[in-house]
Amino acid sequence: MKLPSSAIRSEQVTKKEKWLGYLLGPAGALLLNAVLATYLNVYYTDVLNLTPLWGGLFLTIFPIVSKVIDAVTNIIMGQIIDRTKTKEGKARPWLFLSAFLVSIAGILLFTVPNASDTVKAIWVMLSYNLFYSFAYTIFNMSHNLMVPLSTRDSTARGGLSVFNQITTIMMSGILVALVFPMVIMPMLGVDKGKWITLMCILSIVALPLTLMEYFFTKERVTEESAGEESDKLSFGSQLKLLFTDKYMVLMYVYFLVYTIGTTLKNLGLVYYCNYVLGTYNDGITQMLVSVLGGIPMGIGIFAVWPLAKKFGKRNVTMIGFILYAAGSLLCWLFKTNLVMVLIGQFIKNIGGLPCAYVFMALFADCLDHLEWKHDLRVDGTAMSIYNIIAVAMVGIMTGVFNWMLAKAGYLAPFTATSISEASSTLAANGWTSQIALDSIKPAADGIYTVALQQPASVTWVMTFAFVGLEVFTGVALVVILFFLNVEKNIGKEQAEIKARHEAAKEEASEEEEKA
């Protein structure tokens, strides 16, 4: 099959490439993933009511087992990318394929049939793994490699990293964190049909946008070595290269610690705002928390990269994580005080700016350093380890969070057709409504969603998940980054790499002339 050609021809990064390939193109799949990261677990616990299934073990075990499968597919995909050779690069062809797969799998995630618990469990397991272990793995691997493979120019690459991250922040920090809690979630409630309609729309929108990312990107780094014979290292040998390099090991540990904290925070966000800081789907609390978190991200578009160029990516990120830990601590100390939590979130998110915008540029520097040391690139394998950390921690921390909720005694909301029916259900089960029943407004179809007052043990779990853990991960990240000084000699190393490729091409040209 002949792949469509890239619309980008220039040897230098263009404005069209930045805006269409790195800002707008990834928006569809990233929006879908951001919604899933925040609300898929809510769909499982509140809409499908799967928390009690298998005595609370289903939502604990299945995400962890699924991520083991995901880890394996990431390894396989990394090897496939490293062995892919086409005129369109080694990662972009898979980006093209993922456009169709992500859309189909996203729809199947939510179209769980109304059947027995066993059928629901099987559908959830299969659709979850189809999306995360197959479709999104292909997208995420190829998408994340676009910045490292786009150019060797550190300044241009840093700019692309910023543009790429703007999209992620726009999707998660504005649409998902602001529009969803304020507008979308109050409309959806626990109505399964409305959830399915929304997620089908988001899944379909991802298709043309991901194709746009494919057409408006270019793998210049891959093109440097086009026609050169590369050593075929075994997967074990590639792992040895990665895990005997100080900077790559530090990068992976850094990403692991960061992902553990942010994953639990994302899982806890909705629950914390619904039950600790505010009331269920009140449309205000989560919006305010997200606004104070999102404003710094908007500021960062203009501030972070100039600071990183002047003081170094690592140094700015280290200072940021000091603020990150301090802001989280403030939220934890005043967990029910909205004003103090908002101040703490603002401080924390100011501190998280450098990590958000320059991480992939720093990762690309580590890949260049590895190429300089060993005269070969293992982008696919390196990215597969990165993705394994990302997906494994999502599964593990989702399982841990659900286990903590189940053990603490989480009470899912229920629906009723009238206030009297709701009152009877509360009395029969010994539950207490979170707010007075006469204050609950019915949805357009007349259905009442009744949220329950949670035990203190449950609110502690929600608070620790959203604001507590990142106090500790923030401090740990400062320590890790202290040793990650890959930028010290990267300019010199990149120049040597470029000289090697030019020499190899000259030698090949001379041999052709002799022949």
PyMOL commands that set and color helices and strands:
alter all, ss='L'
color gray80, all
select helices_A, chain A and resi 15-24+27-47+53-56+58-82+92-110+117-150+154-188+192-215+220-224+235-243+246-277+285-311+313-333+338-351+353-374+379-408+419-429+437-439+456-482+486-514
alter helices_A, ss='H'
color red, helices_A
select strands_A, chain A and resi 414-416+448-450
alter strands_A, ss='S'
color yellow, strands_A
deselect
rebuild
show_as cartoon
